[in-house]
């Protein structure tokens, strides 16, 4: 797995013309296991200041784990995962090579075939979008309130 940090400073206008400097942290990697994605979240969160509340971090870990697991299980793997933080939101983007959109289905309560991941993603995230990727696959984008 390759980790890259890209620290940027974003200038946001406020009422009255005052500008406030807001740091942005981006982390890009290509996990081949869900555990690697969870480790990436830990490294990403460690760079954030102020740190998000514990429940937000837990939701981010679960959201990333589900998106990466879905890409590994149903789409042949992750081509790119990006974590971004702004002043008010945390953003996750997971890209894969499959053009097939995530499907809602009835969860299997016996635990054999799953079906819990996509509904969980939709419940945890403030926003979820699926876009066509440049390589013919797709990118699943999700945001959480910080």
C-alpha positions in Angstrom: 0.0 0.0 0.0 1.3 3.5 -0.9 0.5 6.5 1.3 0.8 10.0 0.1 0.2 13.2 2.1 -0.8 16.4 0.4 -1.2 19.2 2.9 -2.9 22.2 1.4 -4.2 25.5 2.9 -7.6 26.6 1.7 -8.7 30.2 2.1 -12.5 30.5 2.8 -14.3 33.8 2.7 -16.5 34.7 5.7 -19.2 37.4 6.2 -17.6 40.8 6.3 -14.8 39.9 3.9 -12.6 38.3 6.6 -10.6 35.3 5.3 -9.8 32.4 7.5 -7.1 29.8 6.8 -8.4 26.3 6.9 -6.0 23.3 6.6 -7.0 20.4 4.4 -5.5 17.0 4.7 -5.7 14.5 1.8 -4.6 10.8 2.0 -4.5 8.6 -1.1 -3.8 4.9 -1.2 -4.7 1.6 -2.9 -5.6 -0.9 -0.2 -5.7 -4.6 -1.2 -7.3 -5.6 2.1 -10.0 -3.9 4.2 -7.5 -4.0 7.1 -5.1 -1.8 5.1 -7.9 0.7 4.5 -8.7 0.8 8.2 -5.0 1.4 8.9 -5.0 4.3 6.4 -8.0 5.8 8.3 -6.0 5.7 11.5 -3.0 7.5 9.8 -5.3 10.0 8.2 -7.2 10.8 11.4 -3.9 11.2 13.3 -3.1 14.1 10.9 -6.3 16.0 11.6 -6.4 19.0 14.0 -8.7 19.3 15.7 -9.4 15.6 15.8 -12.9 14.6 15.0 -15.1 13.2 17.8 -14.6 9.5 18.6 -18.0 8.5 17.2 -17.2 10.3 13.9 -13.9 8.4 13.7 -15.7 5.1 14.4 -18.3 5.9 11.6 -15.4 6.7 9.2 -13.6 3.5 9.9 -16.9 1.5 9.4 -17.8 3.4 6.2 -14.3 2.9 4.7 -14.2 -0.7 5.6 -17.6 -1.4 4.0 -16.8 0.6 0.8 -13.4 -1.2 0.4 -14.9 -4.6 1.2 -17.6 -4.1 -1.4 -15.1 -3.1 -4.0 -12.9 -6.1 -3.2 -15.8 -8.6 -3.1 -18.0 -7.3 -6.0 -15.8 -5.1 -8.2 -12.4 -6.8 -8.5 -10.5 -4.6 -6.1 -9.8 -0.9 -5.3 -8.0 1.2 -7.9 -7.8 4.2 -5.6 -9.0 5.3 -2.1 -8.9 8.9 -1.1 -9.6 10.4 2.3 -10.1 14.2 2.5 -10.8 16.5 5.4 -12.1 20.0 5.3 -13.3 22.2 8.1 -16.8 20.7 8.3 -16.6 17.4 6.4 -14.7 14.2 6.0 -14.8 12.7 2.5 -14.2 9.2 1.2 -13.8 8.2 -2.4 -13.3 4.6 -3.4 -12.7 3.8 -7.1 -12.9 0.4 -8.8 -12.9 -1.1 -12.3 -16.6 -2.3 -12.3 -19.2 -0.1 -13.9 -21.9 -1.9 -11.9 -23.7 0.3 -9.4 -24.1 -0.8 -5.8 -27.4 -2.6 -5.4 -29.9 -2.5 -2.5 -30.9 -6.0 -1.5 -32.5 -7.8 1.4 -29.8 -8.6 3.9 -29.2 -12.3 4.6 -29.9 -12.8 8.3 -28.1 -16.1 8.2 -24.8 -14.3 7.5 -24.0 -16.4 4.4 -24.4 -13.8 1.6 -24.3 -10.4 3.3 -26.3 -7.5 2.0 -25.7 -5.3 5.0 -22.8 -3.1 3.7 -24.5 -0.8 1.2 -27.5 0.0 3.5 -25.0 0.7 6.2 -23.0 3.1 4.0 -26.2 4.9 3.1 -27.1 5.2 6.8 -23.7 6.3 8.1 -22.9 8.9 5.4 -24.3 12.4 5.2 -24.2 12.1 1.4 -23.4 9.2 -1.0 -22.9 9.4 -4.7 -21.8 7.0 -7.4 -20.1 8.4 -10.5 -18.6 6.9 -13.6 -14.8 6.6 -13.4 -12.5 7.7 -16.2 -11.3 4.1 -16.6 -14.8 2.6 -17.2 -15.3 1.7 -13.6 -17.0 3.8 -10.9 -16.2 6.0 -7.9 -18.3 5.8 -4.7 -18.1 9.1 -2.9 -19.3 9.6 0.7 -19.2 12.4 3.2 -19.5 12.6 7.0 -20.0 15.7 9.1 -16.8 16.4 11.0 
